[in-house]
């Protein structure tokens, strides 16, 4: 399994999907967002896992989604 570049989350949008929750995470920097399944029992750990191993998702599309949680910058 390959990993993505280190990045910190800016916001996440959660969806209930068939078989579990799906997260779309926007990082503080980069040209794309990340999408992945919630595999853990802690939301912040899920976000970290998606940032590290999630599939790339178009940033322009992710910015149109309503955020479920925003992370503070700094």
The 8 nearest C-alpha neighbors of each residue, nearest first, counted from 0:
[[1, 2, 52, 3, 53, 51, 54, 48],
 [2, 0, 52, 3, 51, 53, 4, 54],
 [1, 3, 52, 51, 0, 4, 53, 5],
 [2, 4, 51, 52, 5, 1, 50, 53],
 [5, 3, 6, 2, 51, 50, 29, 52],
 [6, 4, 3, 7, 51, 50, 2, 26],
 [5, 7, 26, 4, 8, 27, 28, 50],
 [6, 8, 26, 27, 9, 5, 50, 28],
 [9, 7, 26, 10, 27, 25, 70, 24],
 [8, 10, 26, 70, 27, 25, 69, 7],
 [11, 9, 69, 25, 68, 70, 8, 24],
 [12, 10, 24, 68, 23, 66, 67, 25],
 [11, 13, 66, 67, 23, 22, 24, 65],
 [14, 12, 22, 21, 67, 11, 23, 20],
 [15, 13, 21, 20, 16, 22, 12, 23],
 [16, 14, 20, 19, 21, 13, 17, 18],
 [17, 15, 19, 20, 18, 14, 21, 36],
 [16, 18, 19, 15, 20, 21, 14, 36],
 [17, 19, 16, 20, 15, 36, 21, 37],
 [20, 18, 16, 17, 15, 21, 37, 36],
 [19, 21, 15, 37, 16, 14, 36, 13],
 [20, 22, 36, 14, 13, 35, 37, 16],
 [23, 21, 13, 35, 34, 12, 36, 24],
 [22, 24, 34, 12, 33, 11, 13, 35],
 [25, 23, 11, 33, 32, 10, 22, 26],
 [26, 24, 32, 10, 9, 8, 11, 33],
 [25, 27, 8, 9, 28, 7, 6, 24],
 [26, 28, 9, 7, 8, 6, 25, 29],
 [29, 27, 26, 6, 30, 7, 25, 31],
 [28, 30, 31, 26, 27, 32, 6, 58],
 [29, 31, 58, 28, 32, 57, 59, 26],
 [32, 30, 58, 57, 29, 56, 55, 33],
 [31, 33, 25, 56, 58, 24, 55, 57],
 [34, 32, 55, 56, 24, 53, 54, 23],
 [35, 33, 23, 53, 54, 22, 56, 24],
 [36, 34, 53, 49, 22, 21, 54, 37],
 [35, 37, 21, 20, 38, 22, 19, 34],
 [36, 38, 45, 20, 39, 21, 35, 22],
 [39, 37, 36, 45, 40, 19, 20, 48],
 [38, 40, 41, 45, 37, 44, 42, 48],
 [39, 41, 42, 38, 45, 44, 37, 43],
 [40, 42, 44, 39, 43, 45, 37, 38],
 [43, 41, 45, 44, 46, 40, 39, 37],
 [42, 44, 46, 45, 41, 47, 48, 40],
 [45, 43, 47, 41, 46, 42, 48, 39],
 [44, 46, 42, 48, 37, 43, 47, 39],
 [47, 45, 43, 49, 44, 48, 50, 42],
 [46, 48, 44, 50, 45, 49, 51, 43],
 [47, 49, 45, 51, 50, 46, 52, 44],
 [50, 48, 53, 46, 52, 35, 51, 47],
 [51, 49, 47, 48, 53, 52, 46, 33],
 [50, 52, 48, 3, 49, 2, 53, 47],
 [53, 51, 2, 49, 48, 50, 3, 54],
 [54, 52, 49, 35, 34, 33, 50, 51],
 [53, 55, 34, 33, 56, 35, 52, 49],
 [54, 56, 33, 32, 31, 34, 53, 57],
 [55, 57, 32, 33, 31, 34, 58, 54],
 [58, 56, 31, 60, 59, 32, 61, 55],
 [57, 59, 31, 61, 32, 60, 62, 56],
 [60, 58, 62, 61, 57, 63, 31, 32],
 [61, 59, 63, 58, 62, 57, 64, 56],
 [60, 62, 58, 63, 64, 59, 57, 32],
 [61, 63, 59, 60, 64, 58, 65, 25],
 [64, 62, 61, 60, 65, 59, 58, 66],
 [65, 63, 61, 62, 66, 12, 60, 23],
 [64, 66, 67, 12, 63, 62, 61, 11],
 [67, 65, 12, 68, 11, 64, 10, 69],
 [66, 68, 12, 11, 13, 65, 69, 10],
 [69, 67, 66, 11, 10, 70, 12, 13],
 [70, 68, 10, 9, 71, 11, 66, 67],
 [69, 71, 9, 10, 72, 8, 68, 11],
 [72, 70, 73, 69, 9, 10, 8, 68],
 [73, 71, 70, 9, 27, 8, 7, 69],
 [72, 71, 70, 7, 27, 9, 8, 69]]
